[in-house]
Amino acid sequence: FRDNVESAFRGGQPVEGAQLIYTFPALQPLNSSMVAEYEPPGFGSNRSNAKGEIRKPYMAAGTLVVQIVKDGYRAAATSVTLVAGEAASVTVKLER
């Protein structure tokens, strides 16, 4: 994601295993759980790695509502507008 999304998740410490949940308001009810069923290998993960990073090499263009959740932490949410061909990457830092 671009800087405006990345900064929305810079609250606390990097969190491994946080889950990315996203929806496309223009394409309701399409959401991350539906998309994950059809993503081929190599299309990134919806969980953060040991450095708190989530990377998606391809996301649909348009407005995306993003939420990051992990048990024991406060959830973080924001929205962003992606352009065609833009890769998505965010470092997850949540507060307890």
N, C-alpha and C positions, 0 to 999 in steps of 0.2 A: 504494500500500500504506500501511498505517498506520505510525506511528512505529517500532514494533518491527521491522518489516521494513526500513524506510529506514535505521535505525541499523546494521543488520547489514552494510550496504554502504558505510559511511563510513570505509574503511580508508586510502585514499590520495588520489590526484588524480582528478577527473572523467575518464571514459574514453569517447571517441566510438567507436561501432562495436562495443561489447560486445554479446553476444548473450544474450537472456533465454531460458532453457530452463525449462519448468515441467511438472509432472505433477500429476495429481489421484489420490492413492492410492486413494480410494473408487471411481474410475472407470477403473482400470488396464485396458487399456494406453493410455488417452487421454493425450496429451501435446501440447506446444506445436507440434511439427511437424505433427501431424495436424490440430489446430485451425486453424493458419495457412492450410491449404489451403481452408478453408471460410469464413474471416472476410471479410465484405464490406469494401469501401473505407471508410476512416474508423474502423476498429476498432483503431487504434493500430499500433504497431510492436513487433517483437521485437528491435530494435537500438536502442542508445542514440544520441542526437543529439549535437551538438557540446558541449552543456552536461553530457553524461553522463546525460540523462534518458530514461527509458522510460515511456511512458504507455499504459495500456489503459483505454478508457472502460467496458468491461464485462468482468468475469471471473465465472465460475460461483461461486456461494456454496459454502462448505465449505473443507476444508483443502487447501492448495496447497503443494507442495514446489518451491522456487524456487532456480535456480542461474544465476549470471552468469559468462560465460566470454569471454575474449579472449586470443588468442595473445600470449605474452610477459608475461602477468599471472597472478597466482594467482587461481584461481576462488573465488567466494564462494557460499555456500549457506545457506539457512534454510527454515523453513516458517512458514506463517501461515494463520489461519482468517479468511476473508472472509465478510461477511454479504450478503444479497441486495441488489442495487442499488448496491453499493460500487464506486467507480471505483478503478483501480489505478495508482499512480504511484510511481516510485522513482528516486533519483539514484544512479547507479552510480559508485563510487569504489573502484578496485581498487589493490592493491599489486603491484609487480613482484617 
